[in-house]
Amino acid sequence: MALYQGIDIVSIRKFTEFYLRHACATDDIFTEEEIAYCREYRKPEERFAGRFAAKEASLKALGLGFTGSGSTGVLKQIEIIRKPSGKPDIHLHGFIKSVSERKNINGFNVSISHSGDYAVSVVILTSERAGGGGH
């Protein structure tokens, strides 16, 4: 079995500044479902920051870099959903899904936490085949 992990931390204050200046940029980063979920909360920017951290942690777990911009649509291909239990989960789409399939990823685990001015996320991916099938 192969394990892949990624972690990311986001300043909620900095993300809030970005969100307030570029609210339309959320469409390049988040799916409609993610946007609807985050906007249900009094401080949606906290939820957006947590999901952004989870997306970056997912890229790290997959061994991919981040371009610094969601405009390529890569971040939108990583969707952080909420299970009925409240636990976050990952759904992959497009190119990111094909990368996951090439690595034979069959287990996804994501955790998101908010505390003070920070949102943090840890992502662990598992593959039944040792080495995960390569790149």
C-alpha contacts under 8 A as a table, 3 or more apart, distances in Angstrom:
res1	aa1	res2	aa2	distance
1	M	126	T	7.04
1	M	127	S	5.66
1	M	128	E	4.54
1	M	129	R	5.25
1	M	130	A	4.71
1	M	131	G	7.52
1	M	132	G	7.79
2	A	126	T	5.70
2	A	127	S	5.06
2	A	128	E	6.47
2	A	129	R	6.46
2	A	130	A	4.99
2	A	131	G	5.65
2	A	132	G	5.85
3	L	124	I	6.89
3	L	125	L	5.80
3	L	126	T	4.70
3	L	127	S	6.52
4	Y	61	A	5.08
4	Y	62	L	6.90
4	Y	124	I	5.65
4	Y	125	L	4.99
4	Y	126	T	6.28
5	Q	57	A	7.69
5	Q	58	S	7.86
5	Q	60	K	7.15
5	Q	61	A	4.43
5	Q	62	L	7.90
5	Q	122	V	7.29
5	Q	123	V	5.52
5	Q	124	I	4.41
5	Q	125	L	6.23
6	G	56	E	7.92
6	G	57	A	4.41
6	G	58	S	6.07
6	G	59	L	7.43
6	G	60	K	4.86
6	G	61	A	4.30
6	G	122	V	5.80
6	G	123	V	5.17
6	G	124	I	6.61
7	I	53	A	7.77
7	I	54	A	7.73
7	I	56	E	7.66
7	I	57	A	4.58
7	I	58	S	7.90
7	I	60	K	7.29
7	I	61	A	7.93
7	I	120	V	7.40
7	I	121	S	5.65
7	I	122	V	4.43
7	I	123	V	6.30
8	D	53	A	5.18
8	D	54	A	6.96
8	D	56	E	6.28
8	D	57	A	5.14
8	D	120	V	5.71
8	D	121	S	5.50
8	D	122	V	6.73
9	I	53	A	5.84
9	I	118	Y	6.69
9	I	119	A	5.70
9	I	120	V	4.26
9	I	121	S	6.52
10	V	14	K	7.90
10	V	15	F	7.25
10	V	49	A	6.24
10	V	50	G	7.36
10	V	52	F	7.77
10	V	53	A	5.98
10	V	118	Y	5.63
10	V	119	A	5.25
10	V	120	V	6.30
11	S	14	K	5.30
11	S	15	F	6.13
11	S	49	A	7.55
11	S	117	D	5.78
11	S	118	Y	4.70
11	S	119	A	6.54
12	I	15	F	4.97
12	I	16	T	5.89
12	I	45	E	7.08
12	I	46	E	5.98
12	I	49	A	5.94
12	I	117	D	5.14
12	I	118	Y	5.23
12	I	119	A	6.41
13	R	16	T	5.06
13	R	17	E	6.34
13	R	117	D	6.13
13	R	118	Y	7.91
14	K	17	E	5.11
14	K	18	F	6.30
15	F	18	F	5.01
15	F	19	Y	5.95
15	F	45	E	6.97
15	F	49	A	6.15
16	T	19	Y	4.87
16	T	20	L	6.02
16	T	45	E	5.57
16	T	46	E	7.78
17	E	20	L	5.26
17	E	21	R	6.22
18	F	21	R	5.20
18	F	22	H	5.81
18	F	23	A	7.66
19	Y	22	H	5.21
19	Y	23	A	4.91
19	Y	25	A	7.72
19	Y	26	T	7.53
19	Y	45	E	6.92
20	L	23	A	5.62
22	H	25	A	5.36
22	H	26	T	7.62
23	A	26	T	5.87
24	C	27	D	5.83
24	C	28	D	7.82
25	A	28	D	5.31
25	A	29	I	6.74
25	A	70	G	7.89
26	T	29	I	5.10
26	T	30	F	5.61
26	T	35	I	7.57
27	D	30	F	5.59
27	D	31	T	6.85
27	D	32	E	7.63
28	D	70	G	5.48
28	D	71	S	5.40
28	D	72	T	7.77
28	D	73	G	6.05
28	D	75	L	7.75
28	D	76	K	6.56
29	I	52	F	7.98
29	I	70	G	5.05
29	I	71	S	7.28
29	I	73	G	6.73
29	I	74	V	7.88
29	I	75	L	5.28
29	I	76	K	4.85
30	F	33	E	7.98
30	F	34	E	5.82
30	F	35	I	6.22
30	F	75	L	7.16
30	F	76	K	5.12
30	F	79	E	7.28
31	T	34	E	5.17
31	T	35	I	6.26
31	T	76	K	5.95
31	T	79	E	6.73
32	E	35	I	5.14
32	E	36	A	6.14
33	E	36	A	5.12
33	E	37	Y	6.15
33	E	81	I	7.81
34	E	37	Y	5.11
34	E	38	C	6.17
34	E	79	E	7.32
34	E	80	I	6.91
34	E	81	I	6.90
35	I	38	C	5.25
35	I	39	R	6.10
35	I	48	F	7.83
36	A	39	R	5.27
36	A	40	E	6.50
37	Y	40	E	5.45
37	Y	41	Y	7.69
38	C	41	Y	5.93
38	C	44	P	4.84
38	C	45	E	7.40
38	C	47	R	5.29
38	C	48	F	6.10
39	R	42	R	7.51
39	R	43	K	7.78
39	R	44	P	5.04
40	E	44	P	7.09
41	Y	44	P	5.21
41	Y	47	R	7.84
43	K	46	E	5.88
43	K	47	R	7.47
44	P	47	R	5.27
44	P	48	F	6.19
45	E	48	F	4.87
45	E	49	A	5.95
46	E	49	A	5.13
46	E	50	G	6.31
46	E	114	H	7.37
46	E	119	A	7.24
47	R	50	G	5.09
47	R	51	R	6.23
48	F	51	R	5.17
48	F	52	F	5.99
49	A	52	F	4.98
49	A	53	A	6.16
49	A	119	A	6.11
50	G	53	A	5.13
50	G	54	A	6.29
50	G	112	I	6.01
50	G	113	S	6.94
50	G	114	H	7.00
50	G	119	A	5.00
50	G	120	V	6.28
50	G	121	S	6.76
51	R	54	A	4.91
51	R	55	K	6.19
51	R	80	I	6.37
51	R	112	I	7.57
52	F	55	K	5.11
52	F	56	E	6.33
53	A	56	E	5.19
53	A	57	A	6.04
53	A	112	I	7.97
53	A	119	A	6.93
53	A	120	V	6.02
53	A	121	S	5.50
54	A	57	A	5.00
54	A	58	S	6.04
54	A	80	I	7.37
54	A	110	V	7.11
54	A	111	S	7.73
54	A	112	I	6.87
54	A	120	V	7.59
54	A	121	S	5.01
54	A	122	V	6.79
54	A	123	V	6.91
55	K	58	S	5.03
55	K	59	L	6.38
55	K	75	L	6.26
55	K	78	I	5.99
55	K	79	E	7.57
55	K	80	I	7.52
56	E	59	L	5.09
56	E	60	K	6.31
56	E	66	F	7.38
56	E	75	L	7.81
57	A	60	K	5.05
57	A	61	A	6.15
57	A	121	S	6.52
57	A	122	V	6.16
57	A	123	V	5.76
58	S	61	A	5.01
58	S	62	L	6.20
58	S	78	I	7.66
58	S	123	V	5.81
59	L	62	L	5.11
59	L	63	G	6.27
59	L	64	L	5.16
59	L	65	G	6.62
59	L	66	F	7.19
60	K	63	G	5.00
60	K	64	L	5.69
60	K	65	G	6.83
61	A	64	L	7.62
61	A	123	V	6.66
61	A	124	I	6.79
61	A	125	L	6.81
62	L	99	V	7.55
62	L	100	S	7.04
62	L	125	L	7.99
66	F	69	S	7.62
67	T	70	G	7.77
69	S	72	T	6.94
70	G	73	G	5.60
70	G	74	V	6.45
70	G	75	L	5.64
70	G	76	K	7.39
71	S	74	V	7.76
72	T	75	L	7.82
73	G	76	K	5.18
73	G	77	Q	6.53
74	V	77	Q	5.22
74	V	78	I	7.20
74	V	95	F	7.71
74	V	96	I	7.14
75	L	78	I	5.48
75	L	79	E	7.95
76	K	79	E	6.38
77	Q	92	L	5.70
77	Q	93	H	4.71
77	Q	94	G	6.14
77	Q	95	F	7.48
77	Q	96	I	6.22
77	Q	97	K	7.70
78	I	90	I	6.84
78	I	91	H	6.15
78	I	92	L	4.89
78	I	93	H	6.51
78	I	96	I	7.12
79	E	90	I	5.73
79	E	91	H	5.06
79	E	92	L	6.12
79	E	93	H	7.85
80	I	88	P	6.41
80	I	89	D	5.66
80	I	90	I	4.84
80	I	91	H	6.43
81	I	88	P	5.62
81	I	89	D	5.24
81	I	90	I	6.18
81	I	91	H	7.13
82	R	85	S	7.75
82	R	86	G	5.57
82	R	87	K	5.75
82	R	88	P	4.50
82	R	89	D	5.98
83	K	86	G	5.22
83	K	87	K	5.39
83	K	88	P	6.03
83	K	89	D	6.62
84	P	87	K	7.47
87	K	111	S	7.81
88	P	110	V	6.27
88	P	111	S	6.68
88	P	112	I	7.51
89	D	108	F	7.23
89	D	109	N	6.66
89	D	110	V	6.03
90	I	108	F	6.55
90	I	109	N	7.48
90	I	110	V	7.06
92	L	96	I	6.18
92	L	97	K	4.85
93	H	96	I	5.95
93	H	97	K	4.82
93	H	98	S	7.87
94	G	97	K	5.34
94	G	98	S	6.51
95	F	98	S	5.09
95	F	99	V	6.33
96	I	99	V	5.11
96	I	100	S	6.33
97	K	100	S	5.05
97	K	101	E	6.20
98	S	101	E	4.96
98	S	102	R	6.17
99	V	102	R	5.17
99	V	103	K	6.42
99	V	135	H	7.53
100	S	103	K	5.19
100	S	104	N	6.21
100	S	105	I	5.34
101	E	104	N	4.78
101	E	105	I	5.94
102	R	105	I	7.75
102	R	132	G	7.76
102	R	133	G	6.18
102	R	134	G	7.03
102	R	135	H	6.63
103	K	127	S	7.09
103	K	131	G	7.94
103	K	132	G	4.42
103	K	133	G	4.67
103	K	134	G	5.80
103	K	135	H	6.62
104	N	127	S	5.44
104	N	128	E	7.22
104	N	129	R	7.07
104	N	132	G	5.54
104	N	133	G	6.11
105	I	108	F	7.75
105	I	125	L	6.45
105	I	126	T	5.54
105	I	127	S	4.47
105	I	128	E	7.51
105	I	132	G	6.96
106	N	125	L	7.51
106	N	126	T	6.02
106	N	127	S	5.56
106	N	128	E	7.20
107	G	124	I	8.00
107	G	125	L	5.44
107	G	126	T	4.78
107	G	127	S	6.70
108	F	123	V	7.43
108	F	124	I	6.17
108	F	125	L	4.84
108	F	126	T	6.71
109	N	123	V	5.67
109	N	124	I	5.14
109	N	125	L	6.32
110	V	121	S	7.01
110	V	122	V	5.78
110	V	123	V	4.48
110	V	124	I	6.49
111	S	121	S	5.45
111	S	122	V	5.36
111	S	123	V	6.58
112	I	119	A	7.13
112	I	120	V	5.74
112	I	121	S	4.39
112	I	122	V	6.78
113	S	119	A	5.64
113	S	120	V	5.35
113	S	121	S	6.40
114	H	117	D	7.74
114	H	118	Y	5.83
114	H	119	A	4.35
114	H	120	V	6.46
115	S	118	Y	5.50
115	S	119	A	6.43
127	S	130	A	7.09
127	S	131	G	7.94
127	S	132	G	5.44
128	E	132	G	7.32
129	R	132	G	5.37
129	R	133	G	6.83
130	A	133	G	7.42
131	G	134	G	6.39
